[in-house]
Amino acid sequence: MGISVLAAASQAGIELYTVPIVGIELSQTVVTAIGILMILFLLVGSGFFSSSEIAMFSLPPHQVDAMVEQGRRGANAVKSLKDDPHRLLVTILVGNNMVNITMSSISTTIVGFYLDAGTAVIVSSLGITSMVLLFGESAPKSYAVENTELHARRVAPPLKVVGKVLLPLIAVFDQLTRQVNKITGGRSEIESTYVTRDEIRNMIKTGEREGVLDEEEREMLHRTLRFNNTIAKEVMTPRLDVTAVSKDADIAEAIETCIQSGHARLPVYEGSLDNVIGVVHIRDLVRDLNYGENEQLELPDLIEPTLHVPESKNVDDLLKEMRENRMHMVVVIDEFGTTEGIVTMEDLTEEIVGEILEGSEEEPIEFVDSDTAIVKGEVNIEEVNEALSIDIPEGEEFETLAGFIFNRVGRLVEEGEIIAYDGVEIRVEQVENTRIMKARISRIDEAEIEGDLDSDEDRDETADDDKSEETASDGESSADTERSDD
């Protein structure tokens, strides 16, 4: 009967195709339909493997452990796969490449029914590449990024099945890739303990939410994360606040300067502060006073060398350099070699642990109530915004509260001046010479601002009415006077 069917098909002009391996002869139409269905099925497989890679390798170890502890479905499968990340990656890559290559082969065969061989290869390659990029890569990976944990738990069990089915092939490629990595200088194992900054931030939030971290510890951890992105200019003591001593000063004068300033170390300059030649420590100054008359030293004999670093110097690198050179103070200079300020080991420490106050030193941000605070002019705008939950903009030309005020006003300010900006009222509290020392910052509700504006308008209207009445009464008085004169 089979022979008669084939003969009838041949007489009807229907071209037959022998399916490879199986050896069954089918019409091109049937083969095309089956091929399209297989391509769609394989396209789903491509998306499965692509999204699995994103989901499995984006999931941090601490989150996997939390899933297992909570007993979530699929969590154990995720953990067992991530215990050997290299084998997991090989499994995903082998599976993904197998479905993509098979898809391309089927597509080329089907298109070859209707076009010549060369054209079929080009059309098939372009078509399959477009479909894989859109439906096998982009869309599945985007979904996996948005639903990392859920998708990882869903794909882990099927991945384990794939790993068992393709075990011989995966084992071969697993060993081959490890050997290639060794030869090329790479690592034979994938580091599964790598944690990104965002993951650390998420861990900090989780720790605070669960009561493991208090607010102070959270702030310290966040400051530690920001430390690597901070430059010397942001942490330095500005030139205007630097207390220094001349090279020509005597020992007693240098000691007196240390006592008055409250600093144990002083930069020493020659000529002007733009030529800092080193640092002197009060310990060495006091020790010199105990020397005999024949061993009396001068200030230059006690100067220790220091470093000059640019404003853009990364503080993480600066800290390492200061530790290597055993220096507690460095000089910050601009592009012209002008001294901009100094950075001490204490400044760098405060970037991590917070402000370290000494003696009668005042808090940089002192709260009056929940909506008002007295802030030093030298405080960084980022700190002000974080402390008061406001949004004062940061500019390229300024970084501190005083800089923002000067930028807004465009001139020197006086005590008592008020600057309003985006629901915030800033009142200048203390000015020394040309420097803004302190300002009072208050959050103001929009309703209060509108109410103040309305009351101001009412007062203006009332004043205008009073003036009009006065003018009218003056006019009547003048008229009465003229009539009486007549």
QUIFENGI-V423800 format. One record per residue. RES is the residue in three letters. OMEGA is omega in radians with two decimals (* if undefined). NEAR is the number of other ideal C-beta (glycine too) atoms within 8 Angstrom. D_LAST is the distance of its C-alpha to the last C-alpha in Angstrom with 1 decimal. Layout:
BEGIN
RES/OMEGA/NEAR/D_LAST  RES/OMEGA/NEAR/D_LAST
END
This chain:
BEGIN
MET/3.12/4/140.9  GLY/-3.14/5/138.8  ILE/-3.14/6/140.7  SER/3.10/7/140.0  VAL/3.13/8/136.3  LEU/3.12/10/136.1  ALA/3.14/8/138.1  ALA/3.12/8/135.8  ALA/-3.14/10/132.7  SER/3.13/9/134.4  GLN/-3.13/6/135.2  ALA/3.09/6/131.6  GLY/3.13/5/130.3  ILE/-3.14/7/128.5  GLU/-3.13/7/128.6  LEU/-3.13/11/129.7  TYR/3.12/10/128.7  THR/-3.12/7/131.0  VAL/-3.12/10/129.0  PRO/3.11/5/130.0  ILE/-3.11/4/132.0  VAL/3.11/5/132.3  GLY/3.13/7/133.9  ILE/3.10/6/132.5  GLU/3.14/8/131.7  LEU/3.09/10/128.5  SER/-3.13/10/126.5  GLN/-3.14/10/123.7  THR/3.13/6/121.2  VAL/3.12/8/122.3  VAL/3.12/14/122.4  THR/-3.13/10/118.9  ALA/3.12/8/117.6  ILE/3.14/9/119.4  GLY/3.12/12/118.1  ILE/3.11/9/114.5  LEU/3.12/8/114.8  MET/3.11/11/116.4  ILE/3.12/13/113.7  LEU/3.12/8/111.0  PHE/3.13/8/113.1  LEU/3.10/13/113.5  LEU/3.05/13/109.8  VAL/3.10/8/109.1  GLY/3.10/10/111.6  SER/3.09/16/109.8  GLY/3.12/13/106.5  PHE/-3.11/11/108.3  PHE/-3.13/12/109.8  SER/3.14/13/106.6  SER/3.11/14/104.4  SER/3.14/14/107.1  GLU/-3.14/12/106.9  ILE/-3.07/13/103.1  ALA/-3.06/14/103.3  MET/-3.07/16/106.3  PHE/3.06/8/105.3  SER/-3.09/8/101.6  LEU/-3.11/12/102.5  PRO/-3.10/9/102.6  PRO/-3.10/9/105.5  HIS/3.12/8/103.5  GLN/3.08/9/102.2  VAL/3.13/13/105.7  ASP/3.12/9/106.9  ALA/3.11/8/104.1  MET/-3.14/13/105.1  VAL/3.14/11/108.7  GLU/-3.14/6/107.8  GLN/3.09/7/105.7  GLY/-3.12/5/108.6  ARG/-3.12/8/106.9  ARG/3.12/4/109.0  GLY/-3.08/11/110.2  ALA/3.14/13/109.2  ASN/3.10/7/112.8  ALA/3.10/12/113.5  VAL/-3.09/15/110.5  LYS/-3.12/12/111.7  SER/3.10/8/115.3  LEU/-3.09/13/114.2  LYS/3.06/13/111.8  ASP/3.07/6/114.5  ASP/-3.04/7/116.1  PRO/3.13/11/113.1  HIS/3.10/12/115.4  ARG/3.11/10/117.6  LEU/-3.13/12/114.5  LEU/3.13/11/113.1  VAL/3.11/12/116.4  THR/-3.13/13/116.7  ILE/-3.10/13/113.3  LEU/3.11/9/113.9  VAL/3.13/12/117.4  GLY/-3.11/12/116.2  ASN/-3.14/12/113.2  ASN/3.12/8/115.2  MET/-3.12/9/118.0  VAL/-3.13/12/115.6  ASN/3.13/13/113.8  ILE/3.11/8/117.0  THR/3.12/10/118.5  MET/-3.14/15/115.4  SER/-3.14/11/115.5  SER/3.13/8/119.2  ILE/-3.14/12/118.9  SER/3.14/13/115.9  THR/3.13/12/117.8  THR/-3.10/10/120.8  ILE/-3.13/12/118.8  VAL/3.13/12/116.8  GLY/3.07/9/120.2  PHE/-2.97/10/121.3  TYR/-3.13/5/118.8  LEU/3.08/7/118.2  ASP/-2.99/5/120.4  ALA/-3.11/6/121.1  GLY/3.14/6/118.8  THR/-3.13/8/115.8  ALA/3.13/13/116.6  VAL/-3.11/9/116.4  ILE/-3.12/8/113.0  VAL/-3.14/10/111.4  SER/-3.13/13/112.9  SER/-3.14/10/111.6  LEU/-3.11/8/108.1  GLY/-3.12/10/107.9  ILE/3.12/13/109.4  THR/3.14/8/107.3  SER/-3.13/8/104.1  MET/-3.14/11/105.1  VAL/-3.14/13/106.2  LEU/-3.06/8/103.0  LEU/-3.02/9/100.8  PHE/-3.13/11/102.8  GLY/-3.11/12/105.3  GLU/-2.99/12/103.1  SER/-3.08/8/99.3  ALA/3.14/9/98.7  PRO/-3.13/14/101.3  LYS/3.09/12/100.3  SER/3.10/8/96.6  TYR/-3.12/10/97.6  ALA/3.12/14/99.7  VAL/-3.10/9/96.9  GLU/-3.07/6/94.7  ASN/-3.00/9/97.4  THR/-3.05/12/99.6  GLU/-3.12/9/101.1  LEU/-3.09/7/101.6  HIS/3.11/13/103.2  ALA/3.13/14/105.5  ARG/3.13/14/106.9  ARG/-3.02/8/107.4  VAL/-3.07/13/109.2  ALA/3.13/13/111.3  PRO/3.08/9/114.1  PRO/3.12/8/114.7  LEU/3.11/15/114.7  LYS/3.10/11/117.5  VAL/3.11/8/119.4  VAL/3.14/10/118.9  GLY/3.13/12/120.1  LYS/-3.12/7/123.3  VAL/-3.09/6/124.0  LEU/-3.03/12/123.5  LEU/-3.12/8/124.9  PRO/-3.12/6/127.6  LEU/-3.13/8/125.2  ILE/-3.13/13/122.5  ALA/3.13/8/125.0  VAL/-3.10/8/126.1  PHE/3.09/11/122.6  ASP/3.14/11/121.5  GLN/3.14/8/124.3  LEU/-3.12/8/123.8  THR/3.10/10/120.0  ARG/3.14/11/120.7  GLN/3.11/9/123.2  VAL/3.11/8/121.0  ASN/3.11/10/118.2  LYS/-3.11/9/120.5  ILE/-3.09/6/121.7  THR/3.09/6/118.2  GLY/3.12/4/117.0  GLY/3.13/6/115.0  ARG/3.11/6/115.4  SER/3.12/8/118.0  GLU/3.08/7/115.9  ILE/3.12/7/112.3  GLU/-3.12/6/110.1  SER/-3.09/7/109.0  THR/-3.14/5/107.1  TYR/-3.12/5/104.4  VAL/-3.14/8/100.9  THR/3.12/6/97.7  ARG/3.14/6/94.4  ASP/3.11/6/93.0  GLU/3.10/10/96.0  ILE/3.11/11/95.5  ARG/3.11/10/91.8  ASN/3.10/9/93.0  MET/3.12/11/95.6  ILE/3.12/12/92.9  LYS/3.12/8/90.8  THR/3.13/8/93.9  GLY/3.12/10/94.8  GLU/-3.13/12/91.3  ARG/-3.12/6/91.3  GLU/3.08/6/94.7  GLY/3.13/5/93.9  VAL/3.14/5/96.2  LEU/3.00/9/93.4  ASP/-3.04/6/90.4  GLU/-3.12/6/87.0  GLU/3.11/7/87.8  GLU/3.11/8/91.1  ARG/3.14/12/89.5  GLU/3.14/9/86.9  MET/3.12/11/89.6  LEU/3.10/11/91.6  HIS/3.11/10/88.6  ARG/3.10/12/87.9  THR/3.12/8/91.5  LEU/-3.13/10/91.2  ARG/-3.02/9/88.1  PHE/-3.07/11/89.7  ASN/-3.13/7/91.7  ASN/-3.11/4/88.5  THR/3.13/11/86.6  ILE/-3.04/10/86.3  ALA/-3.10/16/86.2  LYS/-3.07/11/82.5  GLU/-3.08/9/81.6  VAL/-3.03/12/83.5  MET/2.92/13/83.2  THR/-3.05/9/81.3  PRO/-3.07/9/78.7  ARG/-3.07/8/78.9  LEU/-3.12/5/75.9  ASP/-3.10/8/77.6  VAL/3.02/12/81.0  THR/-3.08/8/82.3  ALA/-3.14/10/84.8  VAL/-3.13/13/86.7  SER/3.10/8/87.6  LYS/-3.09/10/91.2  ASP/-3.14/4/90.9  ALA/3.09/9/89.9  ASP/-3.06/7/92.6  ILE/-3.10/12/94.1  ALA/3.13/6/92.1  GLU/3.13/9/88.8  ALA/3.11/14/89.8  ILE/3.13/12/90.7  GLU/3.12/8/87.4  THR/3.10/12/85.6  CYS/-3.11/13/87.6  ILE/-3.10/7/86.9  GLN/-3.11/6/83.1  SER/-3.11/8/82.9  GLY/-3.12/7/85.3  HIS/3.11/8/87.3  ALA/3.13/6/91.1  ARG/3.12/11/91.1  LEU/2.99/14/89.0  PRO/3.13/15/88.9  VAL/-3.11/16/89.9  TYR/3.07/14/88.3  GLU/-3.12/7/89.1  GLY/3.13/5/86.2  SER/-3.10/5/83.6  LEU/3.09/10/83.5  ASP/3.14/9/84.3  ASN/3.12/8/87.8  VAL/-3.05/13/89.1  ILE/3.13/8/92.8  GLY/-3.09/10/93.8  VAL/3.09/14/93.2  VAL/-3.10/15/94.2  HIS/-3.10/10/95.1  ILE/3.10/12/94.3  ARG/3.14/7/97.9  ASP/3.14/9/99.3  LEU/-3.13/14/96.8  VAL/3.13/9/97.8  ARG/-3.11/8/101.5  ASP/-3.13/11/101.3  LEU/-3.12/8/100.2  ASN/3.12/5/103.6  TYR/3.08/8/105.6  GLY/-3.09/5/107.5  GLU/-3.10/4/106.3  ASN/-3.11/4/108.7  GLU/-3.11/6/107.4  GLN/-3.14/8/103.7  LEU/3.06/8/101.9  GLU/-3.12/7/98.7  LEU/3.14/14/96.0  PRO/-3.14/7/97.3  ASP/-3.07/6/100.7  LEU/-3.08/12/99.2  ILE/3.04/12/97.2  GLU/-3.13/9/98.3  PRO/3.10/7/97.8  THR/3.14/12/95.2  LEU/3.00/10/94.4  HIS/-3.07/8/91.5  VAL/3.11/12/90.6  PRO/-3.14/9/88.0  GLU/-3.05/11/85.0  SER/-3.11/7/86.5  LYS/3.09/11/89.7  ASN/-3.03/10/90.7  VAL/3.08/15/90.8  ASP/3.08/9/94.0  ASP/-3.14/8/95.7  LEU/3.13/14/94.1  LEU/3.11/9/95.4  LYS/-3.11/8/98.9  GLU/3.13/10/98.6  MET/3.12/14/97.4  ARG/3.13/7/100.2  GLU/-3.11/6/102.8  ASN/3.14/7/101.6  ARG/3.14/5/101.1  MET/-3.14/11/97.5  HIS/-3.12/7/94.6  MET/3.06/12/91.8  VAL/-3.12/13/91.1  VAL/3.12/13/88.4  VAL/-3.13/16/86.3  ILE/3.09/11/85.4  ASP/-3.07/8/83.4  GLU/-3.14/4/84.7  PHE/-3.14/4/84.0  GLY/3.13/6/85.9  THR/3.13/7/82.9  THR/3.13/11/83.2  GLU/-3.13/11/81.0  GLY/3.10/13/82.3  ILE/3.04/11/85.5  VAL/3.11/15/87.4  THR/3.09/10/89.5  MET/3.10/8/92.1  GLU/3.11/7/89.7  ASP/-3.13/11/87.1  LEU/3.12/14/89.6  THR/-3.14/9/90.8  GLU/3.10/11/87.3  GLU/-3.12/11/87.0  ILE/-3.03/10/89.8  VAL/-3.10/7/89.5  GLY/-3.06/9/85.7  GLU/3.08/6/83.7  ILE/-3.09/8/85.9  LEU/-3.13/7/83.8  GLU/3.06/5/85.0  GLY/-3.09/5/84.1  SER/-3.12/3/80.4  GLU/-3.07/5/79.5  GLU/3.06/7/76.8  GLU/3.12/6/77.1  PRO/3.08/10/75.7  ILE/-3.09/13/74.1  GLU/-3.07/9/73.1  PHE/3.02/7/71.9  VAL/2.99/7/69.1  ASP/-3.05/5/69.5  SER/-3.09/4/70.8  ASP/-3.05/5/67.9  THR/3.12/10/66.9  ALA/3.01/11/68.9  ILE/-3.02/9/68.5  VAL/3.05/14/70.2  LYS/-3.12/10/71.2  GLY/-3.09/13/69.9  GLU/-3.09/9/73.5  VAL/3.13/12/74.6  ASN/-3.09/8/75.7  ILE/3.14/15/73.5  GLU/3.11/7/76.5  GLU/3.13/10/77.1  VAL/-3.13/15/73.4  ASN/-3.10/11/73.5  GLU/-3.09/7/76.8  ALA/-3.05/8/75.7  LEU/-3.11/10/72.4  SER/3.09/6/73.3  ILE/-3.05/11/70.5  ASP/3.02/5/70.5  ILE/-3.06/12/69.0  PRO/3.04/6/70.2  GLU/-3.12/7/72.7  GLY/3.12/8/72.1  GLU/-3.05/2/74.4  GLU/-3.12/5/72.4  PHE/-3.14/11/72.2  GLU/-3.05/8/74.3  THR/3.10/11/72.6  LEU/3.11/17/69.5  ALA/3.11/12/67.9  GLY/3.11/12/68.7  PHE/-3.12/13/67.0  ILE/3.11/15/63.8  PHE/-3.13/13/63.7  ASN/-3.13/10/64.4  ARG/-3.07/8/61.6  VAL/3.13/9/58.9  GLY/3.13/5/60.1  ARG/3.05/5/59.3  LEU/-3.09/5/60.1  VAL/3.12/10/58.8  GLU/3.11/7/57.6  GLU/3.13/7/58.4  GLY/3.12/6/56.4  GLU/-3.08/9/55.8  ILE/3.09/8/56.5  ILE/3.11/11/58.2  ALA/3.12/8/58.5  TYR/2.96/8/61.3  ASP/3.09/6/62.8  GLY/-3.14/9/62.3  VAL/3.08/12/62.9  GLU/-3.13/9/60.5  ILE/3.13/14/61.6  ARG/-3.14/11/60.0  VAL/-3.06/16/61.1  GLU/-3.06/9/62.3  GLN/3.10/8/63.9  VAL/3.05/11/63.8  GLU/-3.03/5/65.9  ASN/3.12/4/65.1  THR/-3.06/4/64.8  ARG/3.02/9/67.0  ILE/-3.08/13/66.0  MET/-3.10/9/68.3  LYS/3.06/11/67.2  ALA/3.09/14/65.0  ARG/-3.13/12/64.3  ILE/-3.13/14/65.1  SER/3.01/10/64.0  ARG/-3.11/11/64.7  ILE/3.09/10/61.7  ASP/3.13/7/61.9  GLU/-3.13/7/60.1  ALA/3.12/6/58.5  GLU/3.14/8/57.0  ILE/3.13/11/55.7  GLU/3.12/8/54.1  GLY/3.11/8/52.7  ASP/3.13/8/51.2  LEU/3.14/8/49.7  ASP/3.14/8/48.2  SER/3.08/8/46.7  ASP/3.13/8/45.3  GLU/3.12/8/43.7  ASP/3.13/8/42.3  ARG/3.12/8/40.8  ASP/3.14/8/39.3  GLU/3.12/8/37.8  THR/3.13/8/36.4  ALA/3.12/8/34.9  ASP/3.12/8/33.3  ASP/3.13/8/31.9  ASP/3.13/8/30.5  LYS/-3.14/8/28.9  SER/3.13/8/27.4  GLU/3.13/8/26.0  GLU/3.14/8/24.6  THR/-3.13/8/22.9  ALA/-3.13/8/21.5  SER/3.10/8/20.2  ASP/3.14/8/18.7  GLY/3.13/8/16.9  GLU/-3.14/8/15.5  SER/3.14/8/14.5  SER/-3.14/8/12.6  ALA/3.12/8/10.8  ASP/-3.13/8/9.9  THR/-3.13/8/8.7  GLU/3.14/8/6.3  ARG/-3.13/7/5.1  SER/3.12/6/5.4  ASP/3.11/5/3.8  ASP/*/4/0.0
END
